[in-house]
C-alpha cells in the first residue's frame, strides 16, 4: 500500500465509515462462514499494528466492534488497547478477549494495565491487585504491558510528587511481572529518565505518543526504549517530532493512533480510531524516505519485540 494509489485507496475506505447493520459483525467473525472474494482481498492488505489505542472509550459494545471492523478494512490487524486506570484496564482486557478473532480476517487485540499520571492521586493499589490477579491465573495474556503511566507536567492534574511515586511504582510492577512499560511523558523528560534510572528501565519500554525532538529521542533511545509516533507527526506545527521520527532507527520505531485523541491530518475534527494508523505510517514513511508498506512491516515487526507478541502470521 504505497504511493499515490495507496493514498487514494485509503481515502476511499476512510470516507465510508459505514456502521455495520445488526448481525453483520457476527457473520464476518464466524469461522464456519465461507470467506468471500472481498474478504480475501482485505486479508491481503498490508498488516499494520496500532501500538496504542483506547478502543474501550467507544460508546458501547456495538461501536467498539465497529471500530475494530473499520480497522480491519485498512489492514490494521493488531492493536494494543491501553488502560489508564483499573476500570479502563479491565475494559481493555475484556475487549482484547472478546474482539480478537481467527480466520482469514484475523484480528489480534492485546491490552495493558496502568494508571495515567492525570489519575496518579488515586494510587496504584488497584492496578497492582489486577496484575497479581492475572499472574495467579498462570498467564498475563492478553495483557502485555503496564501503563500508560508516567509524568504529565503540562496539565498537573495530580501533584508532581504523587505522579513521580505512581510512576516509580508502575516501573517496578513492569519489572516484577516481566511486562512492557508504556510511558506517557509530557514536559517531563528529565524526571522520567531519572526515575527509570533509579528503578531500572524494563527490558521492553515504549515512549508512547512521542512529543520530543531529536535530543529527547536520543536520550530515550540510549536507555533501550522504542519510540511510538502518533498523529502529531502529521501536524503542521510538529517539525521537531518529525525530526525525531527521521532520527529514530528503524528497529526502534512504532506507530499509533492514541485514539480517540490526536486524529491525523487530513481528518482533524473527527474522532480518531485505529483505522487511521496507516495515515500516521504514511507520514513517518515520508520522513524516513520509505514506502508505507515498508513502515507497516517494520513497525509491526518491532511491535512483536516491543510487546513480546507472538510472531507475525505468515
TAVEN-V791987 format. One record per helix or strand. SS is the DSSP state (2 for helix, 1 for strand). FROM is the first residue (numbers start at 0). LEN is the number of residues. If there is no record, write none. Layout:
# TAVEN-V791987
ss=SS from=FROM len=LEN
ss=SS from=FROM len=LEN
This chain:
# TAVEN-V791987
ss=2 from=2 len=14
ss=2 from=23 len=6
ss=2 from=36 len=7
ss=1 from=47 len=6
ss=2 from=54 len=3
ss=2 from=60 len=13
ss=1 from=75 len=6
ss=2 from=85 len=14
ss=1 from=100 len=1
ss=1 from=106 len=7
ss=2 from=116 len=6
ss=2 from=124 len=12
ss=1 from=142 len=10
ss=2 from=159 len=18
ss=1 from=179 len=7
ss=2 from=188 len=11
ss=1 from=204 len=3
ss=2 from=213 len=9
ss=1 from=225 len=4
ss=2 from=230 len=4
ss=2 from=238 len=9
ss=2 from=249 len=3
ss=1 from=252 len=3
ss=2 from=273 len=15
ss=2 from=291 len=16
